[in-house]
Amino acid sequence: MAPGLSAAGQRRPRGAGPRDKAYHNRLASFEGLTQVLAQQQAVLAEANPTAAAARSTMSPALQAMTWHQRSMDDTPAGRELRRNWQRQIILETQALDATRARYQKEHLSLVARGQAASLPEARRMLLKWFAPMTAAIQREQQRIIEGAKGIDRKVYGPYLLLLEPEQLAVLTMHSVINAIVAAEDAGGGAFSSPGQARVTRLSLTIGKAVEGQVNLEKLQQEAHLHNLKRKEVKALYLKGAALRDKLQQLRRADPGAQLPEEDWQEWLATGIALREQGEVLPLDPHDWYQKADFDDRLRKLAAGCKVPKDGSVSVQRVQAMAKRVLQGQEVSWHSDILAKIGVVLMKLLADSCRIEVRRPGGGIQSVPAFWHKLELGHDGSARGIWKKYGILCAHEHIMAKIKPHQMVEVFLPQYLPMLVPPVPWIRNNMGGHLTLRNTVMRIRGSRLQQEMLDAADQETAEGRGPGLSKVYDALNALGSTAWSINPDVFRVVETVWAWGGGICDIPPKLNIPLPPELKHGFRQHAAPGQLQFYSVTREDVRARRTEISRLQKKNRELHSLRCDMEYKLAIAREFVKEPRFYFPHNVDFRGRAYPMHPHLNHLGADLSRGLLQFAEGRPLGENGMFWLYIQAANLWGQGVDKLPLWGRYKWVQDHLAQVVENARDPFHISTHLRRSSSSSSSSSSSRSSGSDGSSSSDGSKPRQQLSRAEQRELLAELLASKAVQSKIPYWWKAENPFQFLATCFEIARANASGDPAKYVSRLPVHQDGSCNGLQHYAALGRDLSGGFAVNLCPSDKPQDVYTEISALVKKRVAADAAAGVPEAKAIMKHTTVDRKLVKQTVMTSVYGVTFVGARAQIGNRLKERGFEDNQFMYKVSCYSAKVTLECLHEMFENAKHTMHWLSECARLIAKEGHGVMWHTPLGLPVVQPYRRKDRQHVRTLLQRLVLVENNDDLPIMKQRQRTAFPPNYIHSIDSSHMMLTASACRQEGIDFAGVHDSFWTHAGTVERMNELLREKFIELHSQPLLEKLLEEFQQLYPGIEFPPVPPKGELDLDQLREATYFFS
């Protein structure tokens, strides 16, 4: 069950139990909170002459919580808003509590396993302390080398020099973090508490960690030497085996044959070399190099040199292995040495690590993160002796960061759909939910990006420009669309899940069974009266192990899918009776909009989309039924969605009986009931027939539902008949089955209403772009031929760019095959050049796919068609990728120039060490976050730790900045088009939802949305976008000489208004 979802259920009746009383108590408390906030708002309004000024004095959190207050009047709508506002706050606070509980559970689990240093906040502190701690250890090691005087330096000094400073630093910090958060019975010691640890015990822990790491490295060195020896021994055995094979070949022709003298001497020399390596050979040289002995010996050699990897083994196991393998070496250090090593590292930690805290009077102060003190405490013995103990104490701010109950404000809660309209975005840190912390952009660690967002908001506040107002308007329009759960599809999904799943992308509830154990046993020997034991071959064992590994991986994937399915269903169950809910949106760093709720939303897969519908309905109107038919054909796919609009409409008309049957009986249950009833009635008739031959009837009514056993039988029958297309439900065959089924329900109800034009529909109807990235490239470069291929020009039927490219590739391959090119001849002989072969490469070309990526994509298609994965297939895939990219560039000549120009500009910027920055047409600042992360890899006994630092001061990734800029720029353009359309639809009162290049609205408003999206596309690309981008680059990077904008083609954007299949 999703956290906090109970707040989203129906209104609970009063007096229904203690949980309901608590619920209403919380509602009452929030009613009081509402009054307090209203009073605060009134006071602020009196102190400030305008409401806007009053609100500007509030904190963002208070503004968000009071945003809906203006509409909470005594009207029915106002009272309903007040109730939902209260429930929404409870929903968010419960989600926060649930997140805190999950963090506490993870925290306790990590502490119990001694892995508290893996906590996110602990990792951040380790990152800050790593450099000063490493430097302090380096200075200490230098003093040891120079022979400087110091307490116990000559004792612990030689041991500290056995490891690198980075390893010692991580071992120390890891041990200390685990110790200060451990409970008393988990290593903290008597009278110690979280936040402090006994020096004696902690010093031994650190010393043992150092000892274990040293022994681990010795084991690894020993394993390396053992591996070298194993290779030599293996080579000698293989040499001997080759001589034995030669001897056996001679004896097949002549049983008494012997090896030539030269080979016999080599036979003896090889055996002597093996004995010198410590191998034990039979006394008789003629028995050497037997295959069974040879295989068994190599297997034992391989097993004898296995050493655990860093981080995969405990200190105790390393010590046990070291005592067994490192005989004659010092593997166990005296406890005095362990304690002295631990104390000196602990002191270096206390001296070098600091933490920043706020002073009471303001400002930041750097204070020690750890310190040492003496405390009087009970020794825990029966005699009750009190002693002074040394304690290592951690600053309270450290514990505040790694103790979950004090980290509520920095959690990332599970964002759930909202019961009230989202708070409108008015600043980059205010909008969306009422109480949860929200930001308008999902920033990837860039301080510069945040500064640019703040500057844009400041520009708006000072009246110097629009700032991010257009982006905020679009996000508010997307968030204002009300949704609800489609009850018909929800019932079908629940039924499929209850029956066990396994159909239409719903994962099965049961794991795939593993193969059975291989059988050993006895069989009759050739000799009479004797039994012979038989086993299985090594190949069979290896094959079974491989199959088990594959199935276990598949079962893990199924488990993940089942968890995701359960989460989606949990949300759907709780919100299915809600009349409406909302998805607040924010953007990624490129400007693409996403719902903040990550699971059940319209950007999800077919199941999520099928479960959702608009909360507000609209009459279909004159042409709404036509667009429902188009929706059904598009969702069916399988080539029907590539037909002209009239062809798609006719296809649905021809299959209307199946569509209605899908809605009436999605699982063919009536057929199953009729079959069951007929079989039972026939048996009853035979039993009840009288002597006169007449049959009697009991007059029972036909059955209306199946028993559980019959349900399982029906599902098994449907699953078993998947291969027989005529026996499975029709909607299962669609490319998007659940969305297709939702459309079937809507079409059936509209037809059954008697007047489809007046039928109120809630189903979202999609209009999808035709390879939308290439559409924007063609519009930027005014590419006429490319624009026609992606439906920017009027035509009688939709153009399919993938089919067009495949036709060009096929023509080129045929010509090359005639010219004798072997790769082309192989393609002509063994496969066909079709749409599927080139689709992925063409589709990803707009996202900067490289030749290597294109070769891999086409290689995968060739393997699916039976090509063996060998050197020749590699050559064929290279040839195919080269031809496909050339044909693509040939068709999109001007678009290719635009892509190359964008890439060249990014290359010049990255060459100077700068990251690429620009503003989208709506004014959103974009900073590419690709920088070389500062990584410190430290291998330790406890774990292999990678300390990563990501900030704007790190050097950029030049290659990534160059290759990512063209697709990122196109993403910023297509997101601007979607946002402009969303704002225009909201202004006209049209419900709108966007999935990047797929625009959704009611069937009755599709035509108007089509007009708006075309107008906004023309408006967007009528601007000199590339010229503005060049001008911005010249201002941001004045020392760089950029190439001129490439010349444009002859595409007329105005004819886009008549391009039927631009979005369809």
Beta strands, then each sheet from edge to edge (+ up, - down):
strand 1: 196-198
strand 2: 354-358
strand 3: 364-368
strand 4: 370-378
strand 5: 386-394
strand 6: 423-427
strand 7: 430-432
strand 8: 482-485
strand 9: 521-524
strand 10: 531-534
strand 11: 581-582
strand 12: 585-587
strand 13: 593-595
strand 14: 612-614
strand 15: 618-619
strand 16: 760-761
strand 17: 765-768
strand 18: 917-919
strand 19: 925-927
strand 20: 934-939
strand 21: 944-949
strand 22: 993-995
strand 23: 998-1001
sheet 1: 1+ 5- 4+
sheet 2: 2+ 3-
sheet 3: 6+ 7-
sheet 4: 11+ 8- 14+
sheet 5: 9+ 10-
sheet 6: 12+ 13-
sheet 7: 15+ 16-
sheet 8: 17+ 23- 22+
sheet 9: 18+ 19-
sheet 10: 20+ 21-
end
